Amino acid sequence: MGRTAIVTGGSRGIGAAISKALKAAGHNVAATYAGNDERANAFREETGIAVYKWDVASYDACVEGIGKVEAELGPVDILVNNAGITRDAMFHKMTPENWQAVINTNLNGLFNMTRPVWDGMRSRGFGRIVNISSINGQKGQMGQANYSAAKAGDIGFTKALAQEGARKNITVNAVCPGYINTDMMATIPPEVMEKQIVANIPVGRLGEPEEIARCVVFLVSDEAGFITGSTLTANGGQYLA
């Protein structure tokens, strides 16, 4: 049964793979993006998936954007909170602006996106929410105090909200990817990639975006209705939670 799904940050990287996998599973997908019009339009042309531009760090923008999606595609039954940014720095060099930017997008964005769809999910008696956290929200990462704090907060949000939604047939789960083969990883020097990253992944390789997407497709399915408040760790054995 096809439902309407929103994937934030859904036109690039892991988000793009999730958007495409949800469409392949029969859902009506809206992929949001924050800034790269050229990339988003190319994604729309390639996939036929509708794209919408707004900043998840703004509650008002989320309310307006979700309203437009629902007017065009129907009530949102599936929400994948994937949008995220990094502003890495050692803590003694981290600015308040870099801290706030990451918290506002990676953590506050979950509230901003979820609150506007929550009442509708409750009234219809169905909802699937998947929050894309990170291995670094589980174990922490030097130089990413802001990112690690936000991603750890995503897991706490997931566990709390799952308890509230359970009786209304709304599941809320988190996926924590490890190091995934995206454009961001392609900027890392090969020697660093091999000696400091891949060498520490027991399966001996990076993950692929499609592997994370398959996790999401399962969690939003009707068959996954008994799974809620869970954190699905997909990191090749690098960190065992």
N, C-alpha and C positions, 0 to 999 in steps of 0.2 A: 504494500500500500504506500503510494507516494505521499510525502508530506512536504511542507515548506520548511526549508532549513536556511539559516544564516551562518556563514563562516566568516568570522572577522579575520582580517589579514588574509583573505581567501584567494588572492590572485597571484601569490608568489610562494615559493618554497613549500614547506609542509602544508600551509593553508591551501595552496593550489591543488596539491595532491588530494587533500581532503575534499575540496569542492568537487573535483572530478569523480572521485570515488562515490560520493553521495549522489551525484547525478546518475552515475552508472547503476546505482542501486534503485533508481526510480524516483528520487526526490526532486522537488523544485528548489533549486539552489540560488541563493543570493550571496555573492562574494563581496565583502567590503574591503576597501583599501583607504589609505590615508593621504597619499600624495603623488604616486607615480602614475599619472594619467596614461602615458604611452604604454607602459607595461600592462596596466589594467585593461586598456582597450584591445591590446593584442591578445590578452587572455580571453576576453569576451569573443573576439573574432575566431579564435582557435577552437573554443569549447562550446560556444553558444550559451554559456552561463552568464546570467545578468550580474553586472557589477554596480556597486553603489559606493559613493565617496563620502566618508565622514570620519571624524576623529573620535575614537572610542573613549578618549580622555574627557570628552565633553558630554555630560548627561543630556543636555538639551539637544545636542546633535544626534545622539543615539535615539532619543524619543522621536525626533522628526524623521530620521532615516528608517527606523523600524516601521513607523506609520506608513511610509511610502512603500516599503517592501510588502507589507500586509495588504495595502490597497491594490498592488499589482500582482502579487503571487498567492495571497491568502494568509490566514493566521499562522504565525510561527510556532511550530511544534518541536523543532530541533534547533538548538543553539550551540555552536561550537566557538568558544572563546579562545581564539588562537592568536590574535594580534599581540605583538610584543616588540619592544625595542631594547637596545643595549646602549649604555653610556658608561663604559668600563673605565675604572681608574682605581688605583690603590686608595684606601680610605682617607689617608692623610692628604690626598690631592683631590678628593671628590668634592664637587661644589654642590651647594643646595639645589641649584638648577638641575644638575644631573641626577641627583637623588629624586627630586620631585617628578621629573619627566618620566623616569622609569616606573615609579610607584603609580603615577596617574594613569599611564597606559596599561601596564602589566597587572596591576591589582585593582585600582579603582575602575578600570575599564570593565571588569567582571560585574561590578555592581551596576554600572551605567548601562550595560547591555542586558543584564538579566532582569533587573527590576521592571523594565517596561513590558517584558513578555510573561512575567511570572503570573500575573492575575489571569491572563488569558489561558495559560496552561492549567491553572487551578480550576477555572470554570469549565473547561472542556474535559478535564479528567485525564489529561495526557501531556507529557513533556519529556524531552530528552535534552540534557545539558551536559556537554563535555568541555572541561577546562584543560587547555594544554599548558601544563606546568613545565618542569624541567628537572633533569638529574641534579642541577645545581640548586634547585629548591629543596632537594632532599639531603644533599651532602654539603652544600655551601661551596663557594669557589672564590679563591683569592682574587682581588681586583673586581669583584662583582657583589659587593655588599648590598647595593641597591637591587640588582637583578635577583640575587638569591633570596633576599627578604621578600620581594614581591612574589616570586614563584612559590616560596614556602607558604605565603599568605593565600595563594590560590588553592593550595591543598586544604588549609583550614576552612576556607570558604566552602569548598566542596563538601567536606564532612558535615559541616553545620547545616547547610542548605538541604543536603540529602535527607536529613531527619525531618525537615519541615515538609518536603515534597512527597514523602513516601506514601502517605495515605491518599494522595491525589493522583497516584500513578505517574509521578514525575521523578525520574531518576537523575542524579547528579553525580558524575564521576570525573576523575582526572586522569590524564595520560602524561607521563613524565618521559619524554624522549631523552636519549643520550645524544651522542654526537651524530648528526644526520648529514648526509651528503647534499647540501644546498649551496646556493651561491655564496653565502656567508663563509662556509668552510673552504671554498675555493680560493679565498684570499690568504689563507694560511700558508706560509712557506713549506715546501715539501718535506724538508728535514724535520721541521717542527711537527708536521702532521704524522710522519712515520715514527719518530722517536718519542714524542711526548703524548700523542693522542692515540693513534692506532695501537701502539705497543701496550697501552693500558686497557684495551678492550679485549676481553677473552675470546670473542668470536673472530677477532683479527681483522675487522673491517668497520667502516662507517655504516650506520643504518641508512636505509633509503626512505624518502618521504612517503612512498606508497605503503611501506610497512606500518608507519604511524597511521596512515589513512585507513588501513584495514582494521586497526584497533578501534577507530572512531565509528566506522560503519557497523561493527558489531555492537558497540555500546549503545548506539541510537536505535537499534532494531527492537522490534516487539519481543523477540526471543530473549533479550537481555533485561527484561523487566524485573528480575530478582536481584540484579546487581546494581547497587547504589551506595554512594559514599566510599567507593573504592578508588585506589590509586593503581593504575596499570603502568608498571615500570617496563620501558622498552629501551634498553641501553646496551644490549649485547653482553650482559653480565658484568659491566664495569662497576656498578654499584648495586648491592643486593639489599633492598629495603625490607 
